[in-house]
Amino acid sequence: MDTKTELVKNWMVKGQHDLLAACKLSSDSEIYSDIAIYHCHQSAEKALKGFLILHDRPFPRTHDLRLLLQLAINIDRNFQHYQEASEILTPYATEFRYPSNVMQPAPEELKEAIEKAEEVFNFITSLLPDEIRSFLLI
């Protein structure tokens, strides 16, 4: 496996781990929804960055999924279908990470975040070469 393929695989594996962590944290008897929703954002971010690396597209150091998605749309217009997901997930990079008036997302907010993260991750996975997809727990 060449260096770029290995790097993309590593981004995707980490993104999948974030998604699995979000699911596990949200189904635990003690729900850690603030941490789970952060991992939803991280899953989408890592998958988008892996996709951009696969296509040799540089990206800035950012947690803004809207910006990363726009870069992906320049490669594949089908990413347009995930603009709502990027709008929903982007704030979760920081929204519940620090003490504030609202410490936890509402249960329906977390459920939606997991669904959107799964949609983005699964779409990107469907675009990957088999040699990368084979490392993912699909």
C-alpha positions in Angstrom: 0.0 0.0 0.0 1.5 3.3 -1.0 1.9 6.2 1.4 -1.1 8.2 0.3 -3.4 5.2 0.4 -2.1 4.4 3.9 -2.8 8.0 5.0 -6.4 7.9 3.6 -7.0 4.6 5.2 -5.8 6.0 8.6 -8.0 9.0 8.3 -11.0 6.8 7.5 -10.3 4.3 10.3 -10.0 7.2 12.8 -13.3 8.6 11.4 -15.0 5.3 11.8 -13.7 5.0 15.4 -15.3 8.4 16.1 -18.6 7.3 14.7 -18.5 4.0 16.6 -17.6 6.0 19.8 -20.5 8.3 19.3 -22.9 5.4 18.9 -21.5 3.6 22.0 -21.5 6.8 24.1 -25.1 7.5 23.2 -26.3 4.0 23.9 -24.6 3.6 27.3 -26.8 3.5 30.4 -25.1 6.8 31.4 -25.4 8.9 28.2 -22.4 11.1 27.5 -24.2 13.0 24.8 -21.9 16.1 24.9 -18.9 13.8 24.1 -20.9 11.7 21.6 -22.0 14.7 19.5 -18.4 15.9 19.3 -17.4 12.5 17.9 -20.2 12.9 15.2 -18.5 16.0 14.0 -15.1 14.4 14.2 -16.2 11.4 12.1 -17.4 13.6 9.3 -14.4 15.8 9.4 -11.9 13.0 9.2 -13.8 11.3 6.4 -13.9 14.5 4.4 -10.2 15.1 4.9 -9.4 11.5 3.9 -11.4 12.0 0.7 -9.6 15.2 -0.1 -6.2 13.6 0.5 -7.2 10.7 -1.8 -7.8 13.3 -4.5 -4.6 15.3 -3.8 -6.6 18.4 -2.7 -5.0 20.5 0.0 -7.2 21.8 2.8 -6.6 24.4 5.6 -6.4 23.5 9.2 -10.1 23.8 10.0 -13.0 22.1 11.8 -15.5 23.8 9.4 -17.2 21.0 7.6 -19.0 23.5 5.3 -15.6 24.5 3.9 -14.3 20.9 3.6 -17.6 19.9 1.9 -17.2 22.7 -0.6 -13.7 21.4 -1.5 -15.2 17.9 -1.9 -18.0 19.3 -4.1 -15.3 20.6 -6.5 -14.3 17.0 -7.0 -17.8 15.3 -6.9 -21.0 17.3 -7.2 -22.9 14.6 -5.3 -21.4 16.0 -2.1 -24.0 18.8 -2.5 -26.5 16.4 -0.9 -24.6 16.7 2.4 -24.7 20.5 2.8 -27.4 20.2 5.5 -25.3 17.6 7.3 -22.3 20.0 7.3 -24.4 22.9 8.6 -25.8 20.7 11.4 -22.5 19.1 12.4 -20.0 22.0 12.1 -21.0 23.7 15.4 -20.5 20.4 17.4 -16.7 20.8 17.0 -16.9 23.2 20.0 -20.6 23.7 21.1 -20.6 21.3 24.0 -16.9 21.0 24.6 -16.7 23.7 27.4 -19.0 24.7 30.3 -21.9 26.9 29.2 -25.5 27.5 29.9 -26.4 24.4 27.8 -24.2 21.5 28.8 -25.8 18.6 26.9 -27.5 18.3 23.5 -31.1 17.3 23.5 -31.6 13.6 22.8 -33.2 14.3 19.4 -30.3 16.6 18.5 -27.8 13.8 19.2 -29.9 11.3 17.3 -29.9 13.6 14.3 -26.1 14.2 14.6 -25.4 10.5 14.5 -27.6 10.0 11.5 -25.9 12.9 9.6 -22.4 11.7 10.5 -23.3 8.2 9.3 -24.7 9.6 6.1 -21.5 11.5 5.3 -19.2 8.7 6.4 -21.1 6.0 4.4 -21.2 8.2 1.3 -17.5 8.8 1.4 -16.8 5.2 2.1 -18.8 4.2 -1.0 -16.4 6.3 -3.1 -13.2 4.8 -1.8 -11.1 2.1 -3.5 -11.6 -1.4 -2.3 -8.1 -1.6 -0.8 -9.2 1.2 1.7 -12.8 0.0 2.2 -11.5 -3.4 3.2 -10.0 -2.0 6.4 -13.3 -0.5 7.5 -15.9 -2.2 9.6 -18.8 -1.9 7.2 
